[in-house]
Amino acid sequence: MPSAKIALSSGSPFLGSPVVFQVLAENLSGQSNIAFHRVILEVKVGVVGESTMEAYKLSIPVKAESASNNLLFDISAALQAKDEDYEYNPHTGAGTITYPIYKVQLKAWDEYMKDGQLRTTTAYSLGTDYYFIQGAFTDRERMASNASRGVNTLTRKPLTGEVVPSDGLYVYPTPNYSYTDSNFFSGNQPSAPTSIAVSIASLSSTIGDRVVYKDSNTEGCYAFQFVNGYGVVESAFAYCLPEEEIPKEVSEYDVTVPTAFNQIDRHVTRKTASRHQLKMSSGPVTLEWQEWWQEEFLNTMQAWMFYKNAWVPVSIVPDDTTKGIDLSADDLPSVAFTVKMDFDGV
């Protein structure tokens, strides 16, 4: 088989974005009595440092035989299936969290039926391993890119303008993370992405590659940690509005009692446990920060809030519609949302 049997066509080191390999199909135009013809791509995915790998098989039918029939396989679904096993955790103290690097090995072959018998070609294994990290580019970021794109940051936060309380933890991703598209296409292994937690009380206004502003008034300010769109944990700080909701679901039903002249059926009510909801606000922000809150923080799939001296899991629930900045008004923009506790009780 030719050396170009499997080749990386387009993609990035983020496993949440499309990663496309092209596979050259065997040319069966000179054979007769072919019932079907398809190409199988086996994607083996493992975590660097672990011995076991999961195998996923993808297939595409060959619609027309030719000597240069390259089929395009997006392997991101297989990568994400392996990534589902990873468990995120919040920082509970100063230090570093390291995130996994995923290694991929590829093998391809053809299957076809001739004269009623299923036949396979010799499998071709790609000699180069490819490496991926968690996270994804947005559609807008991919539209503004070429066929490939490297990684040079693990946060979408603006560099300046962040207000943080004067105590607690500040979590930020590795500054200036670099994994170029040329390194990615060459199959070079990147460094492991990390999140770093530091004590805000002992910091100046410069943290990593960004500038933050301390606010000594911490009343009503809550610290969050969340998984951002690039697959790492970082901080956010929001203010609690003077509103708390405790939704209740109440079901009422009848309980039948033994028949007697002086006894009647009674009613019973069943209530669900309480899951508190807090109304929160980003506080006054610029247009750039407003976009970050709306497009990054509100879209997180996992978050924790520092509540009653512990990091507790919460759900970030935005309104159906989040208002943008009103350039005709003098008021400073802010982003409001609801925090729903992921546990019962207080």
N, C-alpha and C positions, 0 to 999 in steps of 0.2 A: 504494500500500500504506500502511497506517496506520503512524504513527510508533512504535507499540509492537510492530512486527514482531519486533524483537530486544530483549530486556531482561535485565539481570542479575537473577537470582532469589535466589541464595544463594551464599556462599563466603567466601574469605579471600584475602589476598595470597600465601599459600603455595601453590605449584603442586602440591605433593604431596598436598594435601587436595582433596576435591570442590569444583569450581567449576561452578555450574549456571546456564545461561542458558535463558530461555524464548523460544520462537519461535512466533509465531502462524501457524498453517497457513491456506492459502487455503481459503475455503469453496466447495466444488464440489457442494454438495447440489442445486443447480438443474440440474446437467448429468447426462446419461444416458450409458450405455455406457462407464463408467470402470472400467478393468481393475485399476489400482492407483494409489495416491496416496502420495507420501512427501515429506518435507521434508529438504532438504540444508542443512547448516550447514558453511561453509568457515571453518576456523580457520587464520589465518596467524600464525606465531610467529617472532619475531626477537629478537635481542639489541640493546638500546639502544646506539647508536653504530655498529652494523653495517648495511650497506645491504641485505643479502639476508635473505629471510624464507622459512621452510618452510610449505607449505600442506598441511593435513590436512582431509579431508572426512568428516563424520559424517552419518548418515542415520537417520531414524525413520519407520516407516510410519504413515499416518493411518488409524486403525481406524474412526472414525465422523466424518462431516462435520458441522460446526457453525460458527456465526459467531464463536465464541470458543473455538477449540480450540488451546490453548497446549501445545506439546510441550517437554519438559524435556531439555536436553542437558548432560551433564557433560563439559567440555572438558579435564579434568585429564590424561587419557591423552595427548592431543596435546601438552600442555605438557611432560609428562614425557618424551615421545619426543624433543623438542628438547633437553631438559636432559641427556639421556644423553651428548651430545657434550662436555659440560664436564669438564675435567680438574682435579681438586684437587691441590694441592701443599702440603707442609709448610713452615712457616717455617724457614729455615736461619739466620736472624739477626734482629736487632731490626728492626722496620719494620711495614708495614701491607699486608695482602692485601685487595683489593677484589673483591667477587663480582658477577656479572652481574645486570642487571635485564632481564626478559623482557617484550617488548611484544606485544600480541595485537590483531589486527584481525579482525572478523567480517563475514561476508556470508551471506545465506540466500536460498533460492528453493525453489519447489515443482516436483516432477516428477510427471507422471501420464500414463497411457496412455488415450487416447480414440479409439475407432474404429480400434484397431490402430496408432496413431501415438503416439510418445513426444513429449510437449509439456512445456515449462518456462515458468514465470512469470518476470517480470522480477526480477532479483536485487536485493535490498535490502542496502545496506552500512550497518553501524552507524557513525555518525560519530565515536564516542568510542573512543579506544584505551584498553586496560586493561593494567595492569602487574603483574608477579608476581616473587617472589623464591624462591630454593630453600628446601626444607624442608617440613615438614608438622606439623599438629597431631595429637596422639594421639586415639584414639577417645574417651577420657575427656574430653579438653579440648573436643572438638566436642559431646559430649553435654551438657556444662555451659554451652554457649553458645546464643546466639540463631541466627537464620538467617545472620548474618554475624559476623565477628570480626576485629578488627585485630591488629596486632603491636606489642608494646611491649617485647619482650626477645628476644634471640637466644641465650639460654642457659637451661637448666633447673637450673643449679647453685644450691644454697642460698647465701645471701649470706655466711654466716660458717661457720667450722669447717674450712676447707681447709688442709691442711698441705703445704708446698712445701719443696724443698731450697733451700739458700742460694746455689746457683750454677745456671747454665743459663738457659733461656728459659722465660718464662711467657706463654702465649698466651690471650687473652681476646677475646670479641666486643665490638662497639661497645656501650657502656653506654647504657641507656635509648633503644634504637631505637624510633622511633615512626612507625607508619603506621596511622592509625585506619581503622575500617571505613567511616566516612563519606567519608574521602578516597578509599578504595578504590572505593566505589560511584560516586563522581564521576569516576573515571578519572584521578585525579591521580598523577603519577609520583613514586615514593618516592625517597629517597636510597639510594645503593648501600650494602648491608651490608658491613662490614669486620671483619677480625680483626687484632688488634694484638699484636705480640710485643715484649716488653721484657726487659731483663736483670734477673733476680731479685736479683742482688748489689747493685744500686744502688737498690732499692725499699724503701720503708717497708712496714708491714703492710697498707696500704690500696692496692688496685690497682683502678682504675676505680671501680665502685660496690660492691666487695666487700672483705671483710677476710680476709687470709690470715695464716698463722702459719709462720714460718720454722723449719726444722729443720736444725741444723748437722750432724747425723749423716746423711750421705748414703749410707752403706754399704748396698748392696743396694737402693737406691731408683732406679727407672728412670723417665725422663720419656717421656710419650706425647703425641702430637698425634692428634686424631681428628676426623672429621666428625660433628657432633652432629645431633640430630633436626631442628634449625632450619636445616640446610644451611650451617653455617660451621665453621671449624676452631677448636678450643680445646684446652687442656692437660688432662692428668691425670697423676697420679704414683702409682706402685704399687711394692710391695716384692716382691723375688724370694724365693720360698721355697727351702729347700735341696733342690731336686729339679729335675733336668733330664732330659728324655727325648729319645732319638735313635731314632725308629722306623726300622726297616729292613724292606724287602720283598725277599725272596730267592726267585728262581725257579731251579729245577734242571732241566736237560734233558740228553739224551744227544746226543753228536756221533758220527755214524757215520764210521768210518775205512775205507779200502780193505781189502778182504778179504785176509787173509793168516793163516797158521797162528800166527804169533807176535805178532799185533796184535789188540787188542780195542777195543770202543767205550769212549769216555771220558765222564765227566760234567763239565758246565760249570755254574757258578752265575752268575746275573746279579743284581746288586744295584741298587736305586735309590739316587740320591744322598741325602745326609742333609739333612733340614730340621728343625732343632733346635726343641724345644718347651720353654718355660719355665713353671713353675708360679708364678703371681703372686697377690698379695693386696692388697686395698685398705688393709690395716692397720685398726686399731680405728676404727670410725666410729659416728656416731649413727644413729638410725632414719631420719631425713630423708636423710642421706648414703647410707645403705644402699640406699634406694629409688632414688637417683640412679644409683648404680653399677649396679644391676640393670636398671633400666628405660631408662637413657640410654646409658651407656658400653658395656655388654655388647651393646647392640643396634646399635652402629655398623657401617656397611658398609665403612669405610675407615679405617685407622689406621697410624701410624708410631711406632717406638720409637727413642730415641737409644741406639745400640748401637755400641760400639767407635768412638766419635768421628764417627758419621754417623747421619743419620735414615734408617732402613731400613723398608720396608713390612712390616707384620705383619698377621696375622689374629687377632682376638680371639675365642677359642673358649670359650664358657661351658659348664659342665656341663649335662646334660639337665635337671637340676633344681637351682636355686640356693636354698639354704636361707635363710629369713628370720630375723629376730631371735627369740631365745628369751627371752621376758620373765620366765620363771621361773628363769633362770640368772643368775649374777653376772658371767659372762664378757662382755666387750665384743664386739659383733657385728663381723663383717668379711665381705668378699665375695671368694671365691677364683675364679680363672679361669685359662685356659691361653693363652699367647701362642705362636703358631706362626709361624716365620719364613716369608716368602713367597719365599725364595731358597734355593738349595742351598749347602751348605758353611757355614763359620763366618766 
